[in-house]
Amino acid sequence: MKNRSEVGQLIAELLDDLQRGSVIWQLAAIAFALIVGWQAAARLRHRLARSSSVDPEATQKIRVGGTNRLVFPLAAYVLLVLGRWVLELVQQPVHLLNLAVPLMLAMLSIRAAVYLLRHTFAPGASLRPWEAAVTWLVWLGVALHITGLLPGVVHFLEETG
């Protein structure tokens, strides 16, 4: 029952932020992080694409591919954490950012894991189920973390093991 109250409290805090108008600063921080992260990824992708025509080796392709997949969520994650820190310094509520940060970290983790899977194993139909499994596992972990159920699940798994 404790977990339900945590989720209920989270929803109540978000609704309170919405009514007081303090959610605007959080939305601005999220929008800023997403836009700047996207711009950083686009600029770096453009720069690497220009340099890859000079050096068409396989390592260059891997570097460009990894950059395409990881720069946006990494830049956005760092900016979200910084935005949350700044808003906490000026004593603004950060409940929405407390949701956005783990979601962006999950996106970064999924993209990194899928990228590693694609470059570790031979491409083919058997790779798709592994990519899906990694994606679902990360999102499940984030959902359990946000709802407050993760410590109970971890305790259960430790007891079972």
C-alpha positions as CSV (number, residue, x, y, z in Angstrom):
1,M,0.0,0.0,0.0
2,K,2.9,2.3,0.6
3,N,3.8,2.3,-3.1
4,R,0.3,3.4,-4.1
5,S,0.6,6.4,-1.8
6,E,3.9,7.3,-3.4
7,V,2.4,7.4,-6.8
8,G,-0.6,9.2,-5.5
9,Q,1.7,11.7,-3.8
10,L,3.6,12.2,-7.0
11,I,0.4,12.9,-9.0
12,A,-0.8,15.3,-6.3
13,E,2.5,17.2,-6.3
14,L,2.4,17.4,-10.1
15,L,-1.2,18.7,-10.0
16,D,-0.2,21.2,-7.3
17,D,2.7,22.4,-9.4
18,L,0.3,22.8,-12.4
19,Q,-2.2,24.8,-10.3
20,R,0.5,27.1,-8.9
21,G,2.0,27.7,-12.3
22,S,5.5,26.5,-11.1
23,V,5.4,23.7,-13.7
24,I,6.1,26.3,-16.4
25,W,9.8,26.6,-15.3
26,Q,10.1,22.8,-15.4
27,L,8.5,22.6,-18.8
28,A,10.9,25.4,-20.0
29,A,13.8,23.4,-18.7
30,I,12.6,20.2,-20.4
31,A,12.0,22.0,-23.7
32,F,15.4,23.7,-23.5
33,A,17.2,20.4,-22.8
34,L,15.4,18.6,-25.7
35,I,16.0,21.4,-28.2
36,V,19.6,22.0,-27.3
37,G,20.3,18.2,-27.2
38,W,18.7,17.8,-30.6
39,Q,20.7,20.7,-32.1
40,A,23.9,19.4,-30.6
41,A,23.2,16.0,-32.2
42,A,22.3,17.5,-35.6
43,R,25.5,19.7,-35.7
44,L,27.8,16.8,-34.6
45,R,26.1,14.4,-37.1
46,H,26.6,17.0,-39.9
47,R,30.3,17.5,-38.9
48,L,31.0,13.8,-38.7
49,A,29.2,13.1,-42.0
50,R,31.4,15.7,-43.7
51,S,34.6,14.1,-42.3
52,S,33.4,10.5,-43.0
53,S,33.6,11.2,-46.8
54,V,37.3,11.6,-46.3
55,D,37.8,8.5,-44.2
56,P,35.3,5.8,-45.1
57,E,36.7,3.1,-42.8
58,A,34.5,0.8,-40.7
59,T,35.6,2.5,-37.5
60,Q,34.5,5.9,-38.8
61,K,31.0,4.4,-39.6
62,I,30.8,3.0,-36.1
63,R,31.8,6.3,-34.6
64,V,29.2,8.2,-36.7
65,G,26.5,5.7,-35.9
66,G,27.2,5.8,-32.2
67,T,27.2,9.5,-32.2
68,N,23.9,9.7,-34.0
69,R,22.3,7.5,-31.4
70,L,23.9,8.7,-28.2
71,V,24.5,12.5,-28.4
72,F,20.9,13.6,-28.2
73,P,19.9,11.6,-25.1
74,L,23.2,12.3,-23.4
75,A,23.1,16.0,-24.0
76,A,19.4,16.2,-23.0
77,Y,20.1,14.1,-19.9
78,V,23.0,16.4,-18.8
79,L,20.9,19.5,-19.4
80,L,17.9,18.1,-17.5
81,V,20.1,17.3,-14.5
82,L,21.6,20.8,-14.6
83,G,18.1,22.3,-15.0
84,R,16.8,20.4,-12.0
85,W,19.8,21.5,-10.0
86,V,19.3,25.1,-10.9
87,L,15.6,25.0,-10.1
88,E,16.3,23.4,-6.7
89,L,18.9,26.1,-6.0
90,V,16.2,28.8,-6.5
91,Q,13.8,26.7,-4.5
92,Q,11.4,25.8,-7.3
93,P,9.6,22.5,-7.4
94,V,11.1,19.9,-9.6
95,H,8.6,17.1,-9.6
96,L,8.2,17.0,-13.4
97,L,11.9,17.0,-13.8
98,N,12.2,14.1,-11.4
99,L,10.2,12.1,-13.9
100,A,11.9,13.5,-17.0
101,V,15.5,12.7,-15.8
102,P,15.0,8.9,-15.4
103,L,13.1,8.7,-18.6
104,M,15.9,10.4,-20.5
105,L,18.4,8.1,-18.8
106,A,16.4,5.1,-19.9
107,M,16.4,6.4,-23.4
108,L,20.2,6.8,-23.3
109,S,20.6,3.3,-21.8
110,I,18.4,1.7,-24.4
111,R,20.1,3.4,-27.3
112,A,23.5,2.5,-26.0
113,A,22.5,-1.2,-25.4
114,V,20.9,-1.5,-28.8
115,Y,23.9,0.1,-30.5
116,L,26.3,-2.3,-28.7
117,L,24.1,-5.3,-29.7
118,R,24.1,-4.3,-33.3
119,H,27.8,-3.9,-33.5
120,T,28.6,-7.0,-31.4
121,F,26.4,-9.6,-33.1
122,A,25.8,-10.2,-36.8
123,P,22.8,-8.4,-38.1
124,G,19.7,-10.6,-38.7
125,A,16.3,-11.6,-37.6
126,S,17.6,-13.1,-34.4
127,L,18.9,-9.7,-33.2
128,R,15.5,-8.0,-33.1
129,P,14.1,-10.1,-30.1
130,W,17.2,-9.2,-28.1
131,E,16.8,-5.5,-28.9
132,A,13.2,-5.7,-27.9
133,A,14.1,-7.5,-24.7
134,V,16.6,-4.9,-23.7
135,T,14.2,-2.1,-24.4
136,W,11.4,-3.7,-22.4
137,L,13.7,-4.5,-19.5
138,V,15.0,-0.9,-19.2
139,W,11.5,0.6,-19.5
140,L,10.2,-1.9,-16.9
141,G,13.0,-0.9,-14.6
142,V,12.2,2.8,-15.0
143,A,8.5,2.2,-14.4
144,L,9.2,0.2,-11.2
145,H,11.6,3.0,-10.1
146,I,9.1,5.8,-10.7
147,T,6.2,3.9,-9.0
148,G,8.4,3.0,-6.0
149,L,8.1,-0.7,-6.6
150,L,11.7,-1.3,-7.5
151,P,13.1,-1.9,-4.0
152,G,10.4,-4.5,-3.3
153,V,11.1,-6.3,-6.6
154,V,14.9,-6.2,-5.9
155,H,14.3,-7.6,-2.4
156,F,12.1,-10.4,-3.7
157,L,14.7,-11.3,-6.4
158,E,17.5,-11.3,-3.8
159,E,15.5,-13.6,-1.5
160,T,14.6,-15.9,-4.4
161,G,18.2,-16.1,-5.6
